[in-house]
Amino acid sequence: MSFRGSAAMDGSKKKEKMVNLVWRPISTHSSSVVDSEAEAQCSKSSGVSEEVTERGVNETTSAGKHSVSLEVGSSLMKFIKGKEGTTQMKIEEEMGVKIIFPSSRNEDHITIEGGSVDLVTKASERIATIIDEVVKSPSLDYSHFVSLPLAIHPELVEKLVNFQNSILGNQSIAVDETTSVAVDLNANSETNQVSVDIRSIPIVSYPPKAKETKSSTLLDLGIEKSIFIKPSTFHLTVLMLKLWNKDRLNTARDILKSISPSVMDALDNRPLFIRLKGLDCMRGSLAKARVLYIPVEEIGDEGRLLRACKVITDAFVKAGLVLEKDANQSLKLHATVMNARHRKRKDKRKKMVDTFDAREIHKQFGNEDWGEYLIQEAHLSQRFVFDQSGYYRCCASIPFPGEHRD
């Protein structure tokens, strides 16, 4: 959290001095369990290093008011305001300060004004505590992640599209069981007879109507289109990140770019191919699945992929950008194809169904060979935002070795 300080002056008598304020850092430790997308189960074991931030604030003091500007991140503004502004009002009343929010959603700073440095400092510390609690809770979702894009392979995308279509089937409206024939009727007024002409009228045949449509059966199993991963976003996840302000995002960009040589070394400067084969369930049973994924095998089984991922994860952990609970989890690379957490709730009054029955899907695709693919690069990807190709917005990237096999 960065900040800038200033004070209003009366007349031309200005007294300027340097006041060093020690600001409590936002902790990256998380003691609560955050139920994130199963893909977020991908972080490598390591300790989280905390950095104590001590910065000098240029303060001009007088009988006027003091102010400090804090970079908190636009995604955290609502937590400082609280429901209907209650949190903001409580801080202002108890601390004797005024909190000013930016007029634009693109701005990351808030301003705290008070009658003294002490009041401004205490209010800033209170806000830091609020942010600390929010960051380590499910209230603030992961904003970015390090990904290994797989959607760059058109043949794989096509297989995923076919996979989805084969499960979802044809959702068109069913027709009657009887065969229908289109005819042209011509009435003769003199003979009172009707002639039937079918020579130029095509005969259309429809399949028998099933007793129960496929769509209703899928819904009973908890299966619908929204829980399928979009083929254009298909990827492997290395680790999840909460980058709630520009400083943290810029730091993450710099880290990824800086470790490119180390990642190349971990890969022995040789191309890395993976094999995608089968289907598996992340947690629980196939009857009540939450996440269905394709297991990943490194061709050659030399451990180069895991070594490269460890280089990436360790660098982000060292910078304090990874939550402790994520840093302490072992890395399990997987390619998610279905996730119940993505389900769109049509009726908010009804409880969200958080599982689906994957037994029949597993019977059909449990031994599917999805193919072998080259890992070409690592991305710092932004969640919920997509580029023209349909993949997550790339904030930074580093290449992996060339496009040929040894």
Buried (B, 14 or more C-beta within 10 A) or exposed (E): BBBBBBBEBEEEEEEEEEBEBEBEBBBBEBEEEBEBBBBBBBBBBBEBEEEEEEEEBEBBBBEEBBBBBBBBBBBBBEBBBBEEEEBBEEBBEEBBBBBEBEEEEEEBBBBBBBEBBEBBBBBBBBBBEBBBBBBBBEEBBBBBBBBBBBBBBEEBBEBBBEBBEEBBEEEEEBEEEEEEEEEEEEEEEEEEEEEEEEEEEEEEEEEEEEEEBBBEEBEEBBBBEEBBBBBBBBBBBBBBBBBBBBBBBEBBBEBBEEBBEBBBEBBBEBBBBBBBBBBBBBEEEBEBBBBBBBBBBBBBEEEBBBBBBBBBBBBBBBBBBBBBBBBBBEBBBBBBBBBBBBBEEEEEEEEEEEBBBBBEBBEEBBEBEBEBBBBBEBBBBBBEEBEEEEBBBBBBBBEBBEEEEE
